């Protein structure tokens, strides 16, 4: 599809790739979700046409920021739940020195992990805003 000089229909893609329309439709939806292709209007046709988004930098940003953000948010939620559970466990038996010591060490480790994920959030933000290209410019 990238080397086509004009938008292409689902039927054309299916035929070219030798895939069923159902499989091709699923693939096209995935590419649209990743913002790697756009659905466009085809003059004189009721069929949907698709074209590649030609900005490879933006494709990279869209693909990885979606994946990374989902992973970061999931991992941060798990870590915050663990932190809450550890604190609750420590508070349930404050006289148990071994438990207090162990949970304090674990809390420190979790806080370090949370700082990493907050940094990763900022990295993702810099990708999405294009700020990263001030530090690592695109080649012209």
ChimeraX attribute file (.defattr): number of C-alpha atoms within 10 A of each C-alpha:
attribute: neighborCount
match mode: 1-to-1
recipient: residues
	/A:1	15
	/A:2	11
	/A:3	6
	/A:4	9
	/A:5	9
	/A:6	11
	/A:7	17
	/A:8	19
	/A:9	16
	/A:10	18
	/A:11	17
	/A:12	13
	/A:13	19
	/A:14	16
	/A:15	13
	/A:16	10
	/A:17	11
	/A:18	10
	/A:19	13
	/A:20	14
	/A:21	15
	/A:22	11
	/A:23	11
	/A:24	18
	/A:25	16
	/A:26	12
	/A:27	12
	/A:28	19
	/A:29	15
	/A:30	13
	/A:31	16
	/A:32	17
	/A:33	14
	/A:34	19
	/A:35	17
	/A:36	20
	/A:37	20
	/A:38	18
	/A:39	16
	/A:40	14
	/A:41	13
	/A:42	14
	/A:43	8
	/A:44	6
	/A:45	8
	/A:46	8
	/A:47	14
	/A:48	14
	/A:49	20
	/A:50	21
	/A:51	19
	/A:52	22
	/A:53	14
	/A:54	11
	/A:55	10
	/A:56	11
	/A:57	13
	/A:58	16
	/A:59	18
	/A:60	14
	/A:61	21
	/A:62	18
	/A:63	16
	/A:64	16
	/A:65	20
	/A:66	14
	/A:67	13
	/A:68	15
	/A:69	17
	/A:70	11
	/A:71	13
	/A:72	18
	/A:73	14
	/A:74	11
	/A:75	15
	/A:76	18
	/A:77	13
	/A:78	12
	/A:79	17
	/A:80	14
	/A:81	12
	/A:82	15
	/A:83	19
	/A:84	13
	/A:85	13
	/A:86	19
	/A:87	15
	/A:88	12
	/A:89	14
	/A:90	20
	/A:91	13
	/A:92	10
	/A:93	11
	/A:94	11
	/A:95	10
	/A:96	11
	/A:97	11
	/A:98	11
	/A:99	16
	/A:100	18
	/A:101	12
	/A:102	12
	/A:103	19
	/A:104	15
	/A:105	12
	/A:106	15
	/A:107	18
	/A:108	12
	/A:109	13
	/A:110	17
	/A:111	15
	/A:112	12
	/A:113	15
	/A:114	18
	/A:115	13
	/A:116	14
	/A:117	18
	/A:118	15
	/A:119	12
	/A:120	15
	/A:121	17
	/A:122	12
	/A:123	17
	/A:124	22
	/A:125	16
	/A:126	16
	/A:127	19
	/A:128	16
	/A:129	11
	/A:130	15
	/A:131	13
	/A:132	15
	/A:133	13
	/A:134	9
	/A:135	8
	/A:136	8
	/A:137	10
	/A:138	9
	/A:139	5
	/A:140	3
